[in-house]
Amino acid sequence: MAGYQSDRIRKMFLNSDIDYRHFHLEGDVNRDESSDQLNQRYLRGAMKTGCRAIVNCLAAAGRTVRDVDFLAICTCTGYVCPDLGSRLIAHMGFRNDVQRTQAAWH
């Protein structure tokens, strides 16, 4: 779906020791999108995927967002300010004293 045709590039994904990835796709691919439009697409997808991941993780542990002391976010796609962790914390109702970190892999 991402359109990678090169075997060299496909091997990088297949040999990364990452068990699975999540992609957020919406609408048709528009190669003429501005960087601001791409960043907004990233933010919508990151919030949706991040919320779902947090909810599923907490449900499996029998916990709530109020039980979380530390949130680590790792992304390889976009940059937003405020950062994604801060946005998820505010949106999902984490405690005000939760610690966070974010790593971006590019």
Backbone hydrogen bonds in HBPLUS format (Angstrom, degrees):
<---DONOR---> <-ACCEPTOR-->    atom                        ^
c    i                          cat <-CA-CA->   ^        H-A-AA   ^      H-
h    n   atom  resd res      DA  || num        DHA   H-A  angle D-A-AA Bond
n    s   type  num  typ     dist DA aas  dist angle  dist       angle   num
A0010-ARG N   A0006-SER O   3.01 MM   4  6.29 167.4  2.03 154.0 157.9     1
A0011-LYS N   A0007-ASP O   2.91 MM   4  6.03 154.8  1.97 147.4 153.5     2
A0012-MET N   A0008-ARG O   3.33 MM   4  6.64 141.5  2.49 136.3 145.3     3
A0012-MET N   A0009-ILE O   3.06 MM   3  5.20 125.9  2.36  99.2 113.1     4
A0013-PHE N   A0010-ARG O   3.12 MM   3  5.32 121.4  2.48 100.1 113.6     5
A0014-LEU N   A0010-ARG O   2.94 MM   4  6.21 162.1  1.97 152.9 158.7     6
A0015-ASN N   A0011-LYS O   2.86 MM   4  5.75 143.0  1.99 146.4 153.2     7
A0033-GLU N   A0030-ASN O   3.24 MM   3  5.80 160.3  2.28 122.6 121.7     8
A0038-LEU N   A0034-SER O   2.93 MM   4  6.23 161.2  1.96 154.0 159.4     9
A0039-ASN N   A0035-SER O   2.90 MM   4  6.04 154.0  1.96 143.3 150.6    10
A0040-GLN N   A0036-ASP O   2.97 MM   4  6.23 151.1  2.06 144.8 152.2    11
A0041-ARG N   A0037-GLN O   2.98 MM   4  6.25 153.6  2.05 146.6 153.9    12
A0042-TYR N   A0038-LEU O   2.87 MM   4  6.15 157.4  1.92 148.2 154.7    13
A0043-LEU N   A0039-ASN O   2.87 MM   4  6.12 160.9  1.90 148.3 153.2    14
A0044-ARG N   A0040-GLN O   2.99 MM   4  6.21 166.2  2.00 150.8 153.6    15
A0045-GLY N   A0041-ARG O   3.08 MM   4  6.27 169.9  2.09 152.6 155.4    16
A0046-ALA N   A0042-TYR O   2.74 MM   4  5.87 161.3  1.77 158.0 164.2    17
A0047-MET N   A0043-LEU O   2.94 MM   4  6.00 161.8  1.97 150.8 155.0    18
A0048-LYS N   A0044-ARG O   3.08 MM   4  6.23 163.7  2.11 146.9 151.8    19
A0049-THR N   A0045-GLY O   2.85 MM   4  5.93 171.6  1.86 153.4 156.3    20
A0050-GLY N   A0046-ALA O   2.74 MM   4  5.58 154.4  1.81 138.7 147.6    21
A0051-CYS N   A0047-MET O   2.93 MM   4  5.90 165.5  1.95 144.9 149.0    22
A0052-ARG N   A0048-LYS O   3.17 MM   4  6.30 163.4  2.20 143.5 148.3    23
A0053-ALA N   A0049-THR O   2.91 MM   4  6.11 159.3  1.95 150.6 156.5    24
A0054-ILE N   A0050-GLY O   2.94 MM   4  6.13 164.4  1.97 154.2 158.1    25
A0055-VAL N   A0051-CYS O   2.93 MM   4  6.08 170.1  1.94 155.3 158.3    26
A0056-ASN N   A0052-ARG O   2.98 MM   4  6.11 166.0  2.00 149.7 153.7    27
A0057-CYS N   A0053-ALA O   2.94 MM   4  6.06 160.9  1.98 148.3 153.9    28
A0058-LEU N   A0054-ILE O   2.92 MM   4  6.05 171.2  1.92 157.2 159.6    29
A0059-ALA N   A0055-VAL O   2.93 MM   4  6.03 157.1  1.98 147.8 154.7    30
A0060-ALA N   A0056-ASN O   3.02 MM   4  6.18 158.1  2.07 145.7 151.2    31
A0061-ALA N   A0057-CYS O   3.12 MM   4  6.38 140.0  2.29 141.4 152.2    32
A0061-ALA N   A0058-LEU O   3.17 MM   3  5.06 125.5  2.48  91.9 105.9    33
A0062-GLY N   A0058-LEU O   2.88 MM   4  5.93 110.9  2.37 137.5 155.0    34
A0063-ARG N   A0058-LEU O   2.86 MM   5  4.91 170.5  1.87 146.3 147.0    35
A0062-GLY N   A0059-ALA O   3.13 MM   3  4.96 149.8  2.23  96.1 105.3    36
A0067-ASP N   A0064-THR O   2.97 MM   3  5.46 158.4  2.01 113.9 120.8    37
A0068-VAL N   A0065-VAL O   3.26 MM   3  5.42 161.8  2.29 106.4 111.9    38
A0099-GLN N   A0069-ASP O   2.87 MM  30  6.13 166.5  1.89 151.6 147.0    39
A0071-LEU N   A0099-GLN O   2.89 MM  28  6.33 150.1  1.98 144.2 152.6    40
A0101-THR N   A0071-LEU O   3.04 MM  30  6.57 144.8  2.17 155.8 160.2    41
A0073-ILE N   A0101-THR O   2.96 MM  28  6.31 157.4  2.01 146.4 153.6    42
A0103-ALA N   A0073-ILE O   2.83 MM  30  6.29 158.3  1.88 157.2 163.1    43
A0075-THR N   A0103-ALA O   3.01 MM  28  6.50 156.7  2.07 159.6 166.1    44
A0105-TRP N   A0075-THR O   2.85 MM  30  6.28 154.6  1.92 148.5 156.6    45
A0087-ARG N   A0083-ASP O   3.14 MM   4  6.47 157.4  2.19 151.0 157.8    46
A0088-LEU N   A0084-LEU O   2.88 MM   4  6.15 161.1  1.92 157.5 162.2    47
A0089-ILE N   A0085-GLY O   2.92 MM   4  6.08 163.7  1.95 153.0 157.7    48
A0090-ALA N   A0086-SER O   3.06 MM   4  6.24 166.1  2.08 148.4 151.6    49
A0091-HIS N   A0087-ARG O   2.89 MM   4  5.96 167.5  1.90 151.8 156.0    50
A0092-MET N   A0088-LEU O   2.90 MM   4  5.81 158.6  1.95 149.9 154.5    51
A0094-PHE N   A0089-ILE O   3.08 MM   5  5.03 157.2  2.14 146.5 149.6    52
A0098-VAL N   A0095-ARG O   3.46 MM   3  5.64 168.2  2.47 109.9 110.4    53
